Amino acid sequence: MSAIITRATVVGGHDGRAEIEVELTYANGGTSTISLDEDACLASLDTAGINSIDDLVGQPWSTVLPALELLGDTHARSRHS
């Protein structure tokens, strides 16, 4: 099932560095939220040719996958409490 990015917000990371919190919405209405660290953010935006995090909204989840594949999944974490 493919997800669409429905929100992208800059938040403070656990180490004090900025992260992008990305909300994903699935076709069945379910949502999940992940946080991408600075390295994954920059790689994802550059790879997709996106100049602003606002432009992530409406993009498929696959937009951020190349950065995670390149950098490894230690650059993303679930924001579920």
Number of C-alpha atoms within 10 A of each C-alpha: 5 10 20 20 23 19 18 21 15 13 15 14 15 9 8 8 10 16 24 22 23 25 20 23 20 15 10 8 8 9 14 14 17 17 25 27 22 16 14 26 22 16 18 22 18 12 14 15 11 14 11 10 15 12 14 23 18 14 15 16 19 14 17 22 17 15 24 18 11 11 14 12 13 10 17 21 13 12 13 8 3
